[in-house]
Amino acid sequence: MLLLVHTSDQMLLLQMLRFLNRYPSYSAKLLVLASKINRLKKGVLYLQFIMDENNAIKVFSEGYTAYKNRVRNGSVTIGLLGAAPEMPEYPTIMPELGEDNIEGLFREVLQDCVNSGALSEEIAADLGILDLGTPVVLEEGTPKLTGKIGTGGHPILHTFIGDYSGYQIWKDIGKGYLLLTVSTTANYTDISALPIMGSGEVWKYKIIYVYKNVPIGNWSNECTISVIGHV
């Protein structure tokens, strides 16, 4: 029996959360020290917080760069310049600090489960750690792209990343598709300048997976989002 530990940040986090959620049902068999499970819980919660903050900072950074470019060079949409993007702030109450190398601790916990002699394939599958041995053919991947309007009127795109590094986002605002950016997270917020107040535009998107900085697989479906002008 082979065990699986995901390599991407998001998939590893989801895997550890699933493991912690279902482990109590098997704790009497697998016999991992309660103190070690508690350390893992604290570390995973802190990792989740840091990943969320990292994504927020990334969105801010991309938005600020776009804002800087508009200040310097203007945009295809004529209108008054809006206020600068607001820098993300830490919450007033911070989560408890976790330890470093939480993946290493997770692997140690999995080894303890194996050492117990009670880890069956059925249990491993339920815990989300069983390697099914089915190879992923990256060259055949076709992302499914969905989108919606988020806070402030900006489009939010979503796809499943899985074993890929991320995905290229291509955008068409009526002049043909151009590369917008590369996202390494499942959700991406397009913080491009919105149309002037009272007007609307149709923005189209399509994506393709990226693996080791190289586009791979098939193009996604086209996702069309109607964007309304804000102040």
N, C-alpha and C positions, 0 to 999 in steps of 0.2 A: 504494500500500500504506500503510495506516494502522497505527501502533503504539499499543499499549495500556499505560498505567501505571495500576494500580489505585489507588483513592482511600482505601479503608478500610485501617487499620493492618495487620490480620491478612492481608488479601489481598495487600497490597503486600509484606509480609515473605515470604509464601509465593512470590510471583512472583520476588522477588530471589534467594531461595534456589534456586529452579528454574533461573533464568538462570545463576547461578554454577556449579551442578552440571553444566549441559550446555554451557556456553560453551567449555570446553577442546576439545571436538570440532570447534569452528569457529574457534579462535583464529588458525590460520594463514591463514584467509580474511578475518576481520573486523578483524584487526590493531589491536585496542585495546592501548594500552600496558600491559605487564605490571604496571607500578607502579600504574596506575590500577585495574586489576582487584584487586590486592592491597589497595589502600585500600578498595575496595568490600567485599571479603570481611571485612576487619576491622570496618568500619562496620556491616555487616549482622549480624555475630555480636554486636556490642555492642547493637544495636537489639533483637535477639531477647532478650538478657538483660534489658534495661530494660523491655521489654514484659511479660516474665514477672514481674519484680519489681512492676511497676505493677499487674498483675492480683492478685498476692498481697496488696498493700497495700489494694487495693479490697475484696477479700474480708474482710480484717481490719477495715477501716473499717466495712463493713456489719455484720459480726459484733459489733463493739464497740458500735455504735449499738443493735443489738437487745438486747445484754446490758445496756446502760444503761437502755433502756426497761423491761426485765424487773426490774432493781433498783428502779426507781422505781415501776412500776405492776403488777408481777407478770405472770403469763401465764395462759392458759387451762388450762395443765397445772399442777396443784398438786404441789409437791415442793421439795426443798432446792435452793438456788441453787448452781450449779456454779462452778468456778474461772473467772476472767476469761480471755477469748481471749488467746493468746500473740502478742506483736508479732513480725512477720517480721523476720529478720535477714539481712544480706548474707552471702554465703558467705565462708569464710576466704580463698580464692583468688579474686580478682576477675578478670574477663576484661579483655583489653587495651582501653584507652580508645579509642573511635572518634572520628571527626570529626563536626561538626554538619552538618545538611542532607544526610543520606545519600540522600534521594530526589533531590535536585538532582544529586548525583554519579551516581546511577543513570541519570537522564535524559541526562546528559552522555555516559555510556558508550554508551547507545542511539544517540545522535547520531553517535558515532564509528563505530558499526556501520553506520549508514546511509551515512556518508561513505566507507566502504571500497568501496562499489559492489558488494559481494558478498552483501549481505543479501537473500536471496530470501524469498518468502512461506513456503516450506517450512521454512527455517531459523528464521524468526521464530516460526512456529507451534511448533516444537520448543523454542525458548527460552522460550515462554510470553509473548511480547510482541506477538503479532499481534492486531489488532483485527478480529474477524470481521464487524463491522458489524451484528450482530443486536441490535436494541434490546430491552432488558429492560423488560417491562411490569410495573412495580412493583405496580400495582393488582391483579394476578392472582396474586401470590406466596402460596404456602401453605407455611409452615414445617413440616418434619418434626421432631418433638420426640422425643428419647430420654432416658432417665434411668437412673441406677444409684446404688448406695450407695457413698460414698467413705470416706476416712479419718475416723474418729471417728463414723461412722454417719450423716453428713449426706448428703442427696441431691445428686447432681451432674447437672445438666441440660445437654443439648447440642443445638445446631442449627446449620445453615449460614446465615451472615449474608449473604454475597455483597455486593450493592450497597446493601443497606439500612443504616440507621444503627445498628440493634440490634433489640431485641424486648421487648415487655411480657411479664412473667410473671404469670399469674394462678394462684391457689392455693386449693384447697378442702380443709379439714381436717374436713369433715362439716357445715359450716354455710353452704355455698354459696361460689361463687368470689368472691375479693377480690383486688385488685391487690396483688402482692407488691413488685415493683420493675421497673426497666428495665435490661436488660443490654446492653452494647455489645461483649461478647466472646462467642465461640461457646460456651464453657463457663461455667456459672454454678453455684456451690455455695450451696445454701440452708442458711445457718447458724442458722436459727431454733432456739429451744430445743427439745430432744428430749423425748419422753415420759419419765416417771419410770422408774427402773430396774425391769426386769422386765415392763414393759407395752409395748404396741405400738399404732401408729396407721396408718391408710392416708391418705397425702397424695396429692392429685390436682393435676395441673398442665395448663395449656394456655397457649399463647403466640400472639402476633400481631406481625408485623413493625412496625417504626417507621421512618419516613423524615422527617427534619427535624422531629423531636419529635411527629409525628402518626402514630397507628396507621394501617396501610395493608394491603390484601390480605385474605386469608382466615385464619380461625382454624386452628391446628394440630390434630392429633390429640390426644386426652387421654392423658396419661402418668400411670400410677398406680404409686406406690412405697410399699412397706411399710416403715415406720420403727420401729426397736426402741429402747427406752429404754436410755440409758447413764448412767454415774455423772455 
